[in-house]
Amino acid sequence: MKKYFLSLLSIVFLSVSLKAQDVKDLLQKVKAKYDQVNDYTATGKLKTNVLFIKAPVATVKIYYKKPDKLKIKNESGISFIPKGSVNVNMNNVLGLNNYEAIAGGMEKINGTVCKVVKIFPLSDEENITRATLYIDEKQMLALKSVISTKENGTYELVMTYKNYASYGLPDKVELTFNTREYKLPKGVTIDYDNDTDKENADEAKNKKGKVEINYSGYVINKGVPDSVFQ
């Protein structure tokens, strides 16, 4: 009986180990698509939906350079992007080396059935504490990610792909965040609608905010100087 129990336990451990390896293999396949991009310059429209801020739709330029350099420039010179905007770069998760990953079932994202993968970094040096990816296995693309960080709270991204799917670059990104983690840029004041809003400012700061970027085009792997990110 004891030998039977130990054999059964070994089979269970082996099964869990194989499933974990399958999940990591999937992540590596997804990473291979994103790894095609060394750098890019993109143009797009940025829409900010934060309860206590009135911000018009803005034209932006987005600069990226592997592995984790990202900068978003607003045409007005003022950025309403939250601190965690760096998480728009999927390489922050896919580039992790020391982590555990487990399968979390299946879920539909905008009508597409995705494999849910939960990722737990093992290094204390990582800013990311955990992440969940929703992967379209046919296209090997992450359609959604929920990323928790030590310093900047939790961010949810939903990505829509079309013209640049072969590079793993989205045509649209929706970034949702807790406005408690949001800091206004220098020189910008809160524009309240009325006195009631002022009284409820603390409550408003605990609401969800959303930033939406619609990309109109990318210039891929043509080089982006480091000076852009300074």
DOKE-309275 format. One record per residue (C-alpha): residue in three letters; x, y, z. Coordinates in steps of 0.001 Angstrom, whole numbers, padded with zeros to 6 digits, always signed. Example, Ala and Ser with C-alpha at 12.3 -4.5 7.8 and 13.67 -1.06 7.14 Angstrom:
<recs>
Ala+012300-004500+007800 Ser+013670-001060+007140 
</recs>
This chain:
<recs>
Met+000000+000000+000000 Lys+002839+002349+000899 Lys+004619+001632-002400 Tyr+001354+002243-004283 Phe+000886+005595-002519 Leu+004462+006676-003292 Ser+004068+005652-006932 Leu+000809+007592-007175 Leu+002455+010618-005559 Ser+005353+010430-008041 Ile+002903+010362-010955 Val+001102+013428-009601 Phe+004380+015350-009167 Leu+005494+014336-012663 Ser+002177+015454-014134 Val+002398+018851-012397 Ser+006014+019246-013532 Leu+005141+018432-017148 Lys+002214+020876-017135 Ala+004464+023613-015729 Gln+006985+022926-018489 Asp+004200+023051-021099 Val+003196+026483-019811 Lys+006783+027744-019936 Asp+007142+026383-023472 Leu+004036+028343-024451 Leu+005468+031520-022931 Gln+008706+031021-024864 Lys+006764+030708-028130 Val+004900+033917-027364 Lys+008163+035632-026425 Ala+009732+034578-029754 Lys+007138+036671-031603 Tyr+007710+039763-029453 Asp+011486+039279-029669 Gln+011407+040171-033369 Val+011137+043812-032345 Asn+014365+045451-031179 Asp+012946+048965-031288 Tyr+010114+050989-032728 Thr+008699+054471-033095 Ala+004918+054645-033203 Thr+002295+057355-033629 Gly-001183+057272-032213 Lys-004066+058928-030401 Leu-004255+058871-026628 Lys-007502+059156-024705 Thr-007443+059621-020930 Asn-010480+058668-018858 Val-009782+059682-015264 Leu-012643+060964-013113 Phe-010867+064065-011785 Ile-009035+065098-014982 Lys-010363+066779-018102 Ala-007894+065886-020835 Pro-008513+066123-024588 Val-007621+063340-027003 Ala-003948+063869-027791 Thr-001553+062898-030543 Val+001376+060950-029116 Lys+004628+059391-030174 Ile+005732+056181-028504 Tyr+009371+055099-028458 Tyr+010562+051638-027472 Lys+013960+050017-027271 Lys+014685+046515-026062 Pro+014628+045350-023361 Asp+012621+047844-021291 Lys+012983+051414-022518 Leu+009640+053048-023254 Lys+008687+056696-023613 Ile+005381+058290-024567 Lys+005480+061908-025733 Asn+002350+064008-025845 Glu+002088+066691-028544 Ser+001369+069249-025794 Gly+004448+068216-023852 Ile+002320+067078-020911 Ser+001831+063383-020296 Phe-001249+061994-018581 Ile+000204+058496-018605 Pro+000378+056800-015173 Lys+003707+055664-013722 Gly+003030+052075-014688 Ser+002808+052865-018406 Val+006090+051001-018829 Asn+003960+047878-018431 Val+002600+048508-021941 Asn+005843+046775-022909 Met+005114+043030-022697 Asn+008830+042269-022521 Asn+008735+043230-018835 Val+006850+039989-018201 Leu+008039+037769-021041 Gly+011641+038763-020341 Leu+011611+037321-016817 Asn+014227+034598-016301 Asn+013553+033312-012800 Tyr+009868+032565-012342 Glu+007209+029925-011831 Ala+004247+029635-014180 Ile+001019+027695-013852 Ala-001974+027209-016121 Gly-005130+028955-014957 Gly-007722+027478-017289 Met-009340+029115-020320 Glu-011166+032427-020675 Lys-012664+034467-023503 Ile-011199+037878-024262 Asn-013246+039875-026780 Gly-014686+036629-028155 Thr-011357+034778-028439 Val-010714+031765-026207 Cys-007414+032301-024412 Lys-005188+030184-022200 Val-004705+031794-018812 Val-001139+031702-017486 Lys-000211+032902-014003 Ile+003396+034016-013526 Phe+005219+034412-010202 Pro+008729+035974-010281 Leu+011120+034293-007848 Ser+013638+037119-007573 Asp+013113+039831-004945 Glu+014821+042274-007295 Glu+011941+042221-009772 Asn+009440+045092-009579 Ile+006721+042753-010843 Thr+005245+040672-008027 Arg+002874+038604-010174 Ala+001277+038637-013601 Thr-001544+036908-015415 Leu-001492+036591-019207 Tyr-004414+035630-021424 Ile-002856+034054-024504 Asp-004396+033417-027910 Glu-002648+030132-028736 Lys-003462+030362-032466 Gln-001694+033676-032934 Met+000701+033303-029981 Leu-000298+036736-028699 Ala-001190+038052-025258 Leu-004645+039632-025577 Lys-004776+040695-021953 Ser-002416+041016-019028 Val-002872+041882-015365 Ile+000412+042987-013818 Ser+000995+043711-010124 Thr+004070+045696-009143 Lys+005799+046660-005909 Glu+005833+050394-006583 Asn+003058+051219-009038 Gly+000078+049102-008058 Thr-001790+046787-010413 Tyr-002380+047463-014086 Glu-004652+045709-016559 Leu-003968+045824-020289 Val-006265+044681-023075 Met-004612+044586-026497 Thr-006190+044430-029949 Tyr-004055+043265-032874 Lys-004491+043694-036602 Asn-001931+045247-038943 Tyr+001164+044475-036845 Ala+000127+041184-035242 Ser+003033+039338-036873 Tyr+005386+041459-034737 Gly+003296+041193-031585 Leu+002507+044920-031748 Pro-001056+046022-030971 Asp-003217+048444-032917 Lys-004992+049368-029705 Val-004107+049203-026016 Glu-006450+049862-023100 Leu-004596+050400-019824 Thr-006720+050335-016656 Phe-005265+051355-013304 Asn-006231+052497-009824 Thr-006222+056294-009738 Arg-004799+056145-006217 Glu-001476+055296-007890 Tyr-001795+058211-010310 Lys+000325+061363-009965 Leu-000462+064519-011880 Pro+002326+065868-014081 Lys+004020+069123-013053 Gly+002045+072252-013812 Val-001302+070456-014051 Thr-004084+071112-011574 Ile-007233+069110-010934 Asp-010236+070510-012793 Tyr-013304+069723-010652 Asp-016782+070181-012049 Asn-018282+071477-008804 Asp-017943+071616-005014 Thr-019438+068163-004648 Asp-016536+066706-006588 Lys-014096+068375-004217 Glu-015824+066813-001230 Asn-015566+063402-002859 Ala-011964+063793-004038 Asp-010633+061038-001791 Glu-013303+058650-003024 Ala-012530+059588-006636 Lys-008881+058750-006112 Asn-009878+055157-005392 Lys-011736+054718-008684 Lys-010400+053050-011802 Gly-008828+055153-014512 Lys-008240+054189-018120 Val-005793+055240-020812 Glu-006497+054164-024377 Ile-003936+054338-027183 Asn-004941+053781-030811 Tyr-001826+053265-032922 Ser-001858+054602-036483 Gly+001537+053229-037508 Tyr+004897+051813-036474 Val+008466+052194-037726 Ile+010063+048925-036646 Asn+013741+048044-036133 Lys+015107+051239-037691 Gly+016955+052328-034569 Val+015971+054625-031693 Pro+018750+056662-030012 Asp+019179+056393-026237 Ser+018910+060176-025989 Val+015163+059885-026643 Phe+014661+058230-023255 Gln+016635+060772-021231 
</recs>
